[in-house]
Amino acid sequence: MPDPVEAGPAPTPSGANAAAPMRSLRQRAVNGGLWTIFGFGGGQGLRLVSNILLAQVLLKEDFGLMGMVSVVMAGLLMFSDIGIGPAVIQNRRTDDAFLNTAWTIQAARGFLLWAGAALLAVPVAAFFSAPSLVWVLPVASATAAIQGLRSTNWFSANRNLSVRGMMFIELGTVVVQAVVMVAWAYGVDASVWALVAGGLVSTAFHTVLSHLLPGIRNRITIDREAAGELIRFGRWLFLSTIVTFFAMHLDKLFLGAFMTTGAFGVYYIGQQLANLGPTLASKVAQLVGFPTLSEVHRGRPAEFDRLFLKLRVASVLPMIVLLQLLVLLGPSLFYLLYPVPLWGAGWIVQLLAIAGMTSLVGVSYGNAFMAKGHTLSNMLTVTAQVAITAVAVSAGFYLGGETGFLLALGVVQLAKHPVDAWLADRLGCWQPRFDLPVLALVVLLSLGAVAGSQALAPSSIALGAQVRAAAAELKSDVKQRLGLGLGLGTGGAEDAALGAGAPEPAAGREGPREAVRP
């Protein structure tokens, strides 16, 4: 039975008439993909560098608090999502009334989310046993109101695959965020407020620049017909995003409730690094894959399957290579560049990177479902993921505690693949000749990469100890040369001891800064 929200395709051009548009679309898709890799990939690299710098001065509890804020904000965003961006990209309408209605709904939603987050601060702090969230969450959640004012020109540029300007904004946003966070942490206060400040300033920067993209000047408008189209498109997407929240964040809700804030911070850091590849792939799919498939479905549906396979090959396979490198080198990266208390994130990176590789195969079908207008199918696949995740992690935690819980996350996507295959086959876009060999390759390569990482571990630990000892000695010398060395002899020895692998001083649940105040 066809999905009720699907719009019928336009008449299909043929022969020479179809060749020129197809070449134009291919060129725009390739250019868009390259710009996305440049902009967002470069941004991810900057995030990694800033993360390493921040890890030297912030407590793991600071990262844990920010991870908890991100879970709450993701929940509020997804629980109120009616798909404004996808609707602008997928819908045939491009008139001012439609775009301004979309912007008005988006802006109102942003301020409501800010108010909702502030009201939830006390119960959320109690749920996570993190009193500091009472102050941190209301301030950090202001990003929702700021982001709600983002221009619809952003989505229009995405629809037209005009990705170049978008990527300069994305890259500039990451630069601003990194500079603010590092400058705050090193020059003002080494606390969670460095992360909050970076988020607020960078979101404002992104929103302002979105209004400089070519297009209309947004203003408050409510067009009943446009609002009806937006709601009809988003009715299944609304349910889908609620379910998606649990699919994406069930692990963090569970671990945040049962782990200390510091332990959750270690998990959050590992997850951030492991998500570099899948997030880049998701961004390419969102900014290039989805609008490209939508345009083909609207005008040349006969080309859909062939183009879908090309997009999957171009986006999935390179990300698998990147994630295999993370599996091989992830632990060594922590041994070399991160403080000793964060070393536990190394194996978390490996596990989540393997899970990310298997998820790439199934997640790519979501763009096909959306481009065809089958938002119900998209909801069904994420519903299956939630159900399988809940069963797997519950069994894993019962059998092996936190370790069993994390190991269970690695098999969820493999267990869900039959559901993805059934839904894709129902819509005529299942590609088993791609899926099955890729999944088998991921499993075999991951086993080899894990073995290789174990072989690298001893030399990486030894080299990392030397690097930290040298850094501590250099830090002590610099302080003395600047005339600030009174009484620093002991501190330098302590720094060197920690650098060589001495255990971290004991701290409370949220470290020595448990009472965080604005």
C-alpha positions in Angstrom: 0.0 0.0 0.0 1.6 3.3 -1.0 2.4 5.9 1.6 -0.3 8.6 1.8 2.1 11.5 1.8 3.9 10.5 -1.4 3.5 12.9 -4.2 3.3 11.6 -7.7 6.4 12.1 -9.9 6.5 14.6 -12.7 6.5 13.3 -16.3 9.8 11.8 -17.2 11.9 13.5 -19.9 13.6 11.2 -22.4 16.4 11.2 -24.9 18.4 14.3 -25.5 16.0 16.4 -23.4 17.0 14.4 -20.3 20.7 14.4 -21.0 21.5 18.0 -20.2 19.5 18.2 -16.9 21.1 14.9 -15.8 24.6 16.2 -16.5 23.8 19.4 -14.6 22.5 17.4 -11.7 25.6 15.1 -11.7 27.9 18.1 -11.7 26.1 19.8 -8.9 26.0 16.6 -6.9 29.8 16.1 -7.3 30.6 19.7 -6.5 28.3 19.6 -3.5 29.9 16.4 -2.3 33.4 17.8 -2.6 32.5 21.1 -0.9 30.8 19.2 1.9 33.9 17.0 2.5 36.1 20.1 2.4 33.9 22.2 4.7 32.5 19.6 7.1 35.5 17.3 7.0 37.8 20.3 7.8 35.5 21.3 10.6 35.7 17.8 12.1 39.4 18.0 12.0 39.3 21.3 13.9 37.0 19.8 16.4 39.4 17.0 17.1 42.3 19.5 17.6 40.2 21.6 20.0 39.0 18.5 21.8 42.6 17.5 22.4 43.5 21.0 23.7 40.5 21.2 26.0 41.2 17.7 27.4 44.4 19.0 28.8 42.8 21.5 31.1 39.1 20.5 31.6 37.9 17.7 33.9 36.2 14.7 32.4 33.2 15.8 34.5 33.0 19.0 32.4 32.7 16.8 29.2 30.1 14.7 31.0 28.0 17.7 31.8 28.1 18.9 28.2 27.2 15.4 27.0 24.1 15.4 29.3 23.1 18.8 28.0 23.4 17.5 24.4 21.1 14.6 25.2 18.4 16.9 26.6 18.6 19.3 23.8 18.5 16.5 21.2 15.4 15.2 22.9 13.6 18.6 22.8 14.6 19.2 19.2 13.5 15.8 18.0 10.3 15.7 20.1 9.2 18.9 18.4 10.5 18.2 14.9 8.0 18.5 12.0 10.7 18.4 9.3 10.8 22.1 8.3 14.2 21.7 6.5 13.3 18.4 4.6 9.9 19.9 3.7 11.5 22.9 2.1 13.9 20.6 0.2 11.4 18.0 -0.9 8.3 20.2 -1.6 7.6 21.6 -5.1 6.7 25.0 -3.7 9.4 27.7 -3.5 7.2 30.8 -3.0 7.7 33.4 -0.3 4.5 32.5 1.6 5.6 28.9 1.9 9.2 29.7 3.0 8.1 32.4 5.5 5.5 30.2 7.0 8.2 27.5 7.5 10.5 30.1 9.1 7.8 31.4 11.4 7.0 27.9 12.7 10.7 27.2 13.1 11.4 30.4 15.1 8.5 29.9 17.4 9.6 26.3 18.0 13.1 27.5 18.9 11.9 29.8 21.7 9.5 27.2 23.0 12.4 24.7 23.2 14.5 27.2 25.2 11.7 27.7 27.7 11.1 24.0 27.9 14.8 23.2 28.6 14.9 25.9 31.4 11.8 24.3 33.0 13.3 20.8 32.8 16.6 21.9 34.4 15.8 20.7 37.9 14.3 17.3 37.1 17.0 16.6 34.5 19.7 17.4 37.1 18.0 15.0 39.5 17.8 12.3 36.8 21.5 12.5 36.0 22.5 13.2 39.6 24.4 16.3 38.3 23.4 19.4 40.3 25.4 21.7 38.0 22.9 21.1 35.2 20.4 23.4 37.1 22.6 26.3 36.0 24.2 24.9 32.8 21.1 23.7 31.0 19.1 26.9 30.8 22.1 28.9 29.5 23.3 26.3 27.0 19.7 25.7 25.7 19.6 29.3 24.4 21.2 27.9 21.3 17.8 26.4 20.3 16.2 29.9 20.2 19.1 31.3 18.2 19.1 28.4 15.8 15.4 28.8 15.3 16.0 32.2 13.7 18.2 30.6 10.9 17.1 31.7 7.5 15.2 29.4 5.1 17.8 30.4 2.5 19.9 27.7 4.2 17.5 25.0 3.2 16.9 26.6 -0.3 20.6 26.5 -0.9 20.6 22.8 0.2 17.7 22.1 -2.1 19.6 23.6 -5.1 22.8 21.8 -4.1 24.5 25.3 -3.7 26.7 23.8 -1.0 29.8 26.0 -1.4 28.5 29.0 0.6 27.0 26.6 3.2 30.3 24.9 3.7 32.2 28.2 4.2 29.6 29.1 6.9 30.0 25.6 8.5 33.7 25.8 8.5 33.7 29.4 9.9 31.3 28.3 12.6 33.6 25.5 13.8 36.6 27.9 13.8 34.7 30.4 15.9 33.5 27.7 18.3 37.0 26.2 18.7 38.6 29.7 19.3 36.0 30.7 21.9 36.2 27.4 23.8 40.0 27.2 23.9 40.4 30.9 24.7 37.9 30.7 27.5 39.3 27.5 28.9 42.9 28.7 28.9 42.3 32.4 29.5 39.1 32.8 31.5 38.0 29.7 33.3 38.8 26.0 32.7 35.3 24.7 33.3 32.2 23.6 31.5 31.4 27.2 30.7 34.1 27.2 28.1 32.0 24.6 26.2 28.8 26.5 26.7 30.3 29.8 25.5 31.6 28.2 22.4 28.2 26.8 21.6 26.3 30.1 22.1 28.7 32.2 20.1 29.1 29.8 17.2 25.4 29.3 16.9 24.8 33.0 16.7 27.5 33.3 14.0 25.9 30.5 11.9 22.4 32.0 12.2 23.5 35.5 11.2 25.5 34.3 8.1 22.6 32.1 7.0 20.6 35.3 6.3 23.4 36.5 3.9 22.8 33.5 1.6 21.0 34.3 -1.7 17.2 34.3 -1.3 14.4 36.0 0.5 14.3 38.1 3.7 12.3 36.1 6.2 9.4 37.7 8.0 6.6 36.4 10.2 3.9 34.9 8.0 1.3 32.2 8.5 -0.2 30.9 5.3 -2.8 28.2 6.0 -2.2 26.3 2.9 1.5 26.3 3.4 1.2 25.3 7.0 -1.1 22.4 6.0 1.5 21.1 3.6 4.2 21.4 6.2 2.2 19.5 8.7 1.1 16.8 6.3 4.7 16.2 5.3 5.9 16.2 8.9 3.2 14.1 10.5 5.1 10.8 10.1 8.4 12.6 10.3 7.4 14.0 13.7 6.8 10.5 15.1 9.9 9.3 13.3 12.2 11.9 15.0 10.8 11.0 18.4 11.7 7.4 17.8 15.0 8.5 16.3 15.9 10.3 19.5 15.7 7.0 21.5 17.5 5.2 18.7 20.4 7.7 18.8 20.5 8.5 22.5 19.2 5.4 24.4 22.8 4.5 25.3 23.5 7.9 26.8 20.2 8.1 28.7 21.0 4.7 30.2 24.7 5.3 31.0 24.0 8.9 32.2 21.6 7.6 34.8 23.9 4.8 36.1 27.4 6.2 35.5 29.2 8.9 37.4 29.4 12.3 35.5 33.2 11.7 35.0 32.7 8.2 33.6 30.0 9.5 31.3 32.4 12.2 30.2 34.9 9.6 29.1 32.2 7.8 27.1 31.1 11.1 25.6 34.6 11.9 24.4 35.0 8.5 22.8 31.7 8.8 21.1 32.5 12.2 19.7 35.7 10.9 18.1 34.0 7.7 16.8 31.2 9.8 15.3 33.6 11.8 13.1 33.1 9.5 10.1 29.4 8.7 10.4 28.6 12.4 11.0 30.5 13.4 7.9 28.7 10.7 5.9 25.4 11.9 7.3 26.2 15.4 6.3 27.0 14.4 2.8 23.8 12.5 2.6 21.8 15.4 4.0 23.3 18.1 1.9 23.9 16.2 -1.3 22.3 12.7 -1.3 18.8 13.7 -0.2 18.3 16.7 -2.4 19.8 14.9 -5.4 17.5 11.9 -4.9 14.5 14.1 -4.4 15.2 16.0 -7.6 15.5 12.7 -9.5 12.3 11.3 -8.0 10.5 14.5 -9.0 11.7 14.6 -12.6 13.3 11.3 -13.7 12.2 8.4 -11.4 13.6 5.8 -13.9 17.1 7.0 -12.9 16.5 6.7 -9.2 17.9 3.2 -8.4 21.1 3.7 -10.5 21.9 7.0 -8.9 21.1 5.7 -5.4 23.7 3.0 -5.8 26.3 5.5 -7.1 25.7 7.7 -4.1 26.0 4.8 -1.7 29.3 3.7 -3.1 30.7 7.2 -3.1 29.6 7.9 0.5 29.7 4.6 2.4 33.0 3.1 1.2 35.3 6.0 2.0 33.8 6.3 5.5 34.5 2.7 6.1 38.2 3.3 5.3 38.2 6.2 7.8 36.5 4.2 10.5 38.8 1.3 10.1 41.7 3.7 10.7 39.9 4.8 13.9 39.6 1.1 15.0 43.3 0.6 14.4 44.7 3.9 15.8 42.0 5.1 18.2 43.5 3.7 21.4 47.0 4.9 20.4 45.6 8.4 19.8 44.5 8.5 23.4 47.7 7.0 24.7 49.7 9.7 22.9 47.7 12.9 23.1 45.1 12.6 26.0 45.6 12.7 29.8 45.7 9.3 31.5 42.2 9.5 33.0 40.7 9.6 29.5 42.5 6.5 28.2 39.3 4.4 28.7 37.8 6.2 25.8 40.1 4.4 23.4 38.3 1.1 23.3 35.0 2.9 23.2 36.1 4.6 20.0 36.9 1.2 18.5 33.6 -0.3 19.5 31.5 2.6 18.3 33.5 2.9 15.1 32.6 -0.7 14.2 29.0 0.0 15.0 29.1 3.1 12.8 30.4 1.1 9.8 27.5 -1.3 10.0 25.0 1.6 10.5 26.2 3.3 7.3 24.7 0.6 5.2 21.2 0.8 6.7 21.1 4.6 7.3 21.7 5.2 3.6 18.2 3.8 2.9 16.7 6.5 5.0 17.5 9.1 2.3 15.8 7.0 -0.3 12.7 6.7 1.8 12.6 10.4 2.4 13.2 11.3 -1.2 10.3 9.1 -2.3 8.1 10.8 0.3 7.8 7.6 2.4 8.3 9.1 5.8 6.3 6.2 7.4 9.0 3.8 6.2 11.6 6.0 7.8 9.7 5.9 11.1 9.4 2.1 10.9 13.2 1.5 10.5 14.1 3.7 13.5 11.3 2.1 15.5 12.9 -1.3 14.8 16.3 0.1 15.9 14.9 1.3 19.2 13.3 -2.0 19.9 16.4 -4.0 19.0 18.7 -1.6 20.9 16.6 -1.9 24.1 16.6 -5.7 24.0 20.3 -5.9 23.2 21.7 -3.4 25.7 19.4 -4.8 28.5 20.7 -8.3 27.9 24.2 -7.0 27.6 24.0 -5.0 30.9 22.5 -8.0 32.7 25.2 -10.4 31.5 28.2 -8.1 31.6 27.5 -4.8 33.2 28.7 -1.6 31.5 31.1 -3.6 29.3 28.3 -5.9 28.1 26.1 -2.9 27.5 28.7 -1.3 25.2 29.4 -4.6 23.4 25.7 -5.0 22.7 25.7 -1.6 20.9 28.1 -3.1 18.3 25.6 -5.7 17.1 22.4 -3.6 16.9 22.8 -2.5 13.3 23.6 -6.0 12.1 20.5 -7.3 13.8 18.4 -4.5 12.3 19.5 -5.0 8.7 16.7 -7.5 7.8 14.2 -4.8 8.7 16.0 -2.3 6.4 16.1 -4.8 3.6 12.4 -5.6 3.9 11.4 -2.0 3.8 13.7 -1.2 1.0 12.5 -4.2 -1.0 8.9 -3.1 -0.4 9.8 0.2 -2.2 11.8 -1.5 -4.9 15.2 -0.1 -3.8 16.9 -2.9 -1.9 20.5 -3.5 -3.1 21.7 -6.8 -1.6 24.7 -7.0 -4.0 26.0 -3.9 -2.2 24.8 -4.6 1.4 25.9 -8.1 2.0 29.5 -7.9 0.7 30.1 -4.6 2.5 28.8 -6.0 5.9 31.0 -9.0 5.5 34.0 -6.9 4.7 33.4 -4.6 7.7 33.4 -7.6 10.1 36.7 -9.1 8.6 38.6 -5.8 8.5 37.5 -4.8 12.0 38.9 -8.0 13.4 42.3 -7.3 11.8 42.2 -3.7 12.9 41.5 -4.6 16.6 44.4 -7.1 16.5 46.7 -4.4 15.0 45.7 -1.9 17.7 46.7 -4.4 20.4 50.1 -4.7 18.8 50.6 -1.0 18.7 49.5 -0.4 22.3 52.8 -1.0 24.2 54.9 1.4 22.1 52.1 4.0 22.0 51.9 4.0 25.8 55.6 4.3 26.2 55.8 7.2 23.6 52.9 8.9 25.2 54.5 8.9 28.6 57.6 10.5 27.1 55.5 13.2 25.4 53.6 14.1 28.6 56.8 14.2 30.6 58.5 16.5 28.1 55.4 18.7 28.0 55.3 19.0 31.8 59.0 19.9 31.8 58.5 22.5 29.1 55.5 23.9 31.0 57.6 24.3 34.1 60.5 25.9 32.2 58.1 28.4 30.5 56.6 29.4 33.9 60.1 30.0 35.4 61.2 32.1 32.4 58.1 34.3 32.7 59.0 35.0 36.2 56.1 33.0 37.6 58.1 30.2 39.0 57.9 31.0 42.7 57.0 27.7 44.4 56.6 25.9 41.1 59.2 23.3 41.7 56.8 20.9 43.3 54.1 21.6 40.8 56.4 20.8 37.9 57.3 17.5 39.5 53.7 16.7 40.0 52.9 17.5 36.3 55.8 15.3 35.2 54.5 12.5 37.4 51.0 12.7 36.0 52.5 12.9 32.5 54.4 9.7 33.1 51.2 7.9 34.0 50.6 8.5 37.7 46.9 8.2 38.7 44.7 11.3 38.8 43.9 12.8 42.2 40.6 11.6 43.6 37.7 13.8 42.9 34.0 13.9 43.8 31.2 13.0 41.5 31.6 16.2 39.5 35.2 16.9 40.5 36.5 19.9 42.6 34.1 22.2 40.7 30.9 20.4 41.7 29.1 23.7 42.4 29.2 25.3 39.0 27.7 28.8 39.0 27.3 31.2 36.0 
